[in-house]
Amino acid sequence: MFGDDILKSLNSALRGTRLYPPGHPAIKSSAEKTILLMGKLLNEEENFLIGLVEGAIIFDEDPMPESERLYPELIAVMREKNLASIIFERGVKAQELSALIDILTGPPVIEQKLRNTLSASGVTRISVKFATEEEGNFLEVYNGAIDAVINAMDEVRMGKIPSSGPVNKVTDELAEAVLDDRDAMIGLAMIKNYDNYLFNHSVNVAILSVSLAGALGLSKEQIHNTGVGAILHDIGKTGVAEQIIRKPGGLSSEEWQQIKAHPQLGADIIKRMDGMEAVIASIVYEHHIKYDETGYPEEHGELHPLSQIITICDAYDALTTLRVYQKPHNPAEALKIMNNFSGKTFHPDFLKTFTDMIGIYPVGTLVRLSTNHLGIVTKVSTDTPSRPVLKIIVDAAGAKTTPPIVLDLTEESNSESTIIATVNPASLGIELGEFFKKEAAAEGSS
């Protein structure tokens, strides 16, 4: 019912532009009425989408009957501006909708200029996607999330408070991508950029956290909040000198105190960001507090369960990443280490779910088979965790296979092949992040 009322009101506002000049009170009144209707829905949802597919209006995932008859102005404008969808986020204001209406009903503009015009007009909680844009592949989603983290941290360093809109948007894109193919996204979390560690780490932790929140059966809102908290969990490190973060040796007492301050600094930033749920500040504040309530900051109340998700995923990504003070562990080793701290550092039930989700041989593990082939795990099986899907990169004779060959160990025809050992990819000069980048790029172009 919300959808039909919103669409009719929006269609009426667009019709008004044919009768009145831009900025006329009648158009402003229609925009305000539409925003009131949108507000009722956005009290329950973080955002919603109006799409145009083969001449029919889609509201979120639901096709609206008799679209051509009921919303002709909306369809005409979306066709004229080549729009595939318009996304409205919680907190959208009447001024933003009025600006959108003026721009959409104004003179034709090229697609990028339309986006720039929206931004310059103060439209931050409405975004558009064009019909000429291909559906973003997983690598594009990953890179978009990296850009959002970089922009947010740059704004903080310049003394500004970042907008919540881009972070909310990329979190939803990550969550949708994880829902489409969790293993592929976890594979991209193997991208480890030493020079941009803070940015890649934030996105990797978000992918893992969204995956774990989904595996725990949490609600859409809880998954979203977990993802936002994960993307921003280290934003407080913008207040810590980079030479301290990158220092290869031990930290002095004063330097360690600066590191320990980053959860508080991060929570303070979150609290000043418009449109952020209060729970996200709690997640950021608590992500270094362990399950047994040791860790830092020392002062805290009852721990929020979502922060314990971040604690697990933060540790897993850190353990599997080359740092100035540690060599990376392979994914299977990292899980073994973490399970030694179940019930102490990590929530035991959450860690069990994480371990089950990741598998005995997690995505990104390089393994040797009984046939002497080498393969990288690309998909895990919950039914047969010891027999994942691999991409064979070295054959039995030791020659590289180009392109890699898919080997599904769950298939009857492959029953003779078993995993006999994990292999350190660094010993063979294999860069797992680059492997998964290529896989995602190939998938996106196919």
Buried (B, 14 or more C-beta within 10 A) or exposed (E): EBBBBBBBBBBBBBBBBEEEEEEEEEBBEBBBBBBEBBBEBBEEBBBBBBBBEEEBBBBEEEEBEEBEEBBEBBBBBBEEBBBBBBBBBBBBBBBBBBBBBBBBBEEEBEBEEBBEBBEEBEBBBBBBBBBEEEEBBBBBBBBBBBBBBBBBBEBBEEEEBBBBBBBBBBBBBBBEBBEEBBBBBBBBBBBBBEEBBBBBBBBBBBBBBBBBBBBBEBEEEBBBBBBBBBBBBBBBBBBBEEEBBEBEEEBEEEBEEBBBBBBBBBBBBBBEBEBBBEBBBBBBBBBBBBBEEEBBBEEBEEBBBBBBBBBBBBBBBBBBBEBEEEEBBBBBBBBEEBBEBBEEBBBEEBBEBBBEBBBBBBBBBBBBBEBEBBBBBBBBBEEEBEBBBBBBBBBEEEEEBEEBEEBBBEEEEBEEBEBEEBBEBBEEEBEBBEBBBEBBBEEBEE
